[in-house]
Amino acid sequence: MGVVSFESENVLAIPPSKLFKAYVLDGVNLFPNVISQIKNIEILEGDGGAGTIKKITFGADDQATYVKHKIELVDKETLSYNYSIIEGDILRGALDKISSENKIVASPDGGSIWKTTTAYHTKGDIVIPEDKITEAKGTATAMFKAVEAYLLANPDAY
């Protein structure tokens, strides 16, 4: 098994605590209404904290039909959120899991910087093409921007 890791940052115009509350604590309700590719999210086990397993189902036009997330950490004090994708078409038989460590910090302008370290845990000596990593970063950025746009258009939400 190999591990391919990369880091990314997304700068958002939303204060850290509001972003954490919307994206992490209420993502189950928010994402299907804000991100068109997500059809629904259901909690299969747990209460939203560490150990919770969520199934995210995507629309018919997407390459992946679903993923299962296992939440590893939700820390409201440090605004940290870690999870692993443990099942779903996105793993494509090439990955055991994808793990993601996330932390939100304040930006100088009153917004947030969402810092992420992502690790692809590959099966055997499989190589992840650079274009797939670039695509994953783009998908994550699009999700952040969709949530940001919603929160800017709905300032009283969260």
C-alpha positions in Angstrom: 0.0 0.0 0.0 1.2 3.5 -0.9 0.1 6.9 0.2 -0.1 9.9 -2.0 -0.6 13.2 -0.1 -1.2 16.8 -1.1 -2.2 20.0 0.7 -4.5 22.7 -0.4 -6.0 25.9 0.9 -9.2 27.7 0.0 -9.8 31.3 1.0 -13.4 32.1 1.7 -15.2 35.3 2.7 -17.1 33.6 5.6 -16.0 33.9 9.3 -14.5 30.6 10.6 -17.1 29.7 13.1 -20.0 30.3 10.7 -18.3 28.3 8.0 -17.6 25.4 10.4 -21.2 25.4 11.6 -22.6 25.3 8.1 -20.1 23.1 6.3 -19.2 20.6 9.0 -22.0 20.6 11.6 -25.0 21.0 9.2 -23.5 19.7 5.9 -26.0 16.8 5.9 -28.8 19.4 5.5 -27.0 22.1 3.6 -25.1 20.2 0.8 -28.1 18.6 -1.0 -29.7 22.1 -1.2 -26.5 24.0 -2.3 -24.4 21.5 -4.3 -26.3 20.3 -7.3 -24.3 17.1 -7.7 -25.3 15.8 -4.2 -28.7 14.2 -4.3 -28.9 13.3 -0.6 -26.9 12.5 2.5 -27.9 10.1 5.2 -26.4 9.2 8.5 -26.0 5.4 8.6 -24.6 5.3 12.1 -23.6 7.7 14.8 -24.6 11.2 15.9 -22.5 13.4 13.7 -19.3 13.1 15.8 -16.3 10.9 15.5 -17.3 7.4 14.3 -20.3 8.6 12.4 -20.7 7.0 8.9 -22.5 9.0 6.3 -23.6 7.9 2.8 -23.5 10.7 0.2 -25.5 9.9 -3.0 -24.7 11.8 -6.2 -27.0 12.7 -9.1 -27.5 10.4 -12.2 -25.1 12.5 -14.3 -22.1 12.0 -12.1 -19.3 9.4 -12.6 -19.6 8.3 -9.0 -23.0 7.2 -7.6 -22.1 7.3 -3.9 -19.4 7.5 -1.2 -19.4 6.6 2.5 -17.6 9.0 4.8 -16.4 8.0 8.2 -15.9 11.0 10.5 -12.6 10.7 12.4 -12.7 14.0 14.3 -15.0 17.0 14.8 -13.4 19.6 17.1 -15.5 22.7 17.6 -12.7 24.4 19.6 -10.0 24.2 17.0 -12.4 24.1 14.0 -10.9 20.9 12.8 -12.7 18.1 10.9 -11.1 14.9 9.7 -12.8 12.1 7.7 -12.1 9.2 5.5 -13.9 8.0 2.4 -14.1 4.3 3.1 -16.4 3.1 0.3 -17.8 4.1 -3.1 -17.2 4.3 -6.8 -14.7 7.1 -6.3 -12.2 4.6 -4.9 -12.4 2.8 -8.2 -10.7 -0.4 -6.9 -7.4 1.5 -6.8 -7.7 3.0 -3.3 -8.3 1.5 0.2 -9.5 4.9 1.3 -9.1 8.7 1.0 -8.4 10.5 4.2 -8.8 14.2 4.7 -7.6 16.4 7.6 -9.2 19.9 7.6 -8.7 23.0 9.7 -10.3 26.4 9.4 -8.4 29.5 10.4 -9.2 33.2 10.3 -7.9 35.2 7.4 -6.8 38.8 7.9 -9.9 40.1 6.2 -12.4 38.5 8.6 -13.0 35.5 6.3 -11.5 32.0 6.5 -8.7 29.9 5.2 -9.7 26.2 4.9 -6.6 24.1 5.1 -6.7 20.5 3.9 -4.3 17.6 3.8 -5.6 14.8 1.7 -4.1 11.3 1.5 -4.9 8.7 -1.1 -4.2 5.2 0.4 -3.5 3.2 -2.7 -3.7 -0.6 -3.2 -0.3 -2.1 -4.1 1.9 0.2 -6.2 -0.9 2.0 -8.1 0.0 5.5 -9.1 -2.5 8.4 -8.9 -2.2 10.6 -12.1 -1.5 14.3 -11.4 -4.6 15.2 -13.4 -6.8 13.3 -11.0 -5.3 15.2 -8.0 -5.9 18.5 -9.8 -9.5 17.4 -10.6 -10.1 16.5 -6.9 -8.8 19.9 -5.8 -11.1 21.6 -8.3 -14.1 19.6 -7.0 -13.3 20.6 -3.4 -12.9 24.3 -4.4 -16.2 24.2 -6.2 -18.0 22.8 -3.1 -16.4 25.5 -0.9 -17.4 28.2 -3.4 -21.0 26.9 -3.6 -21.3 27.0 0.2 -19.7 30.4 0.3 -22.1 31.8 -2.3 -25.1 30.4 -0.3 -23.9 32.0 3.0 -23.2 35.3 1.3 -26.6 35.4 -0.2 -28.2 34.3 3.1 -26.4 36.3 5.7 -28.8 35.3 8.5 -28.2 31.5 7.9 -26.1 30.0 10.6 
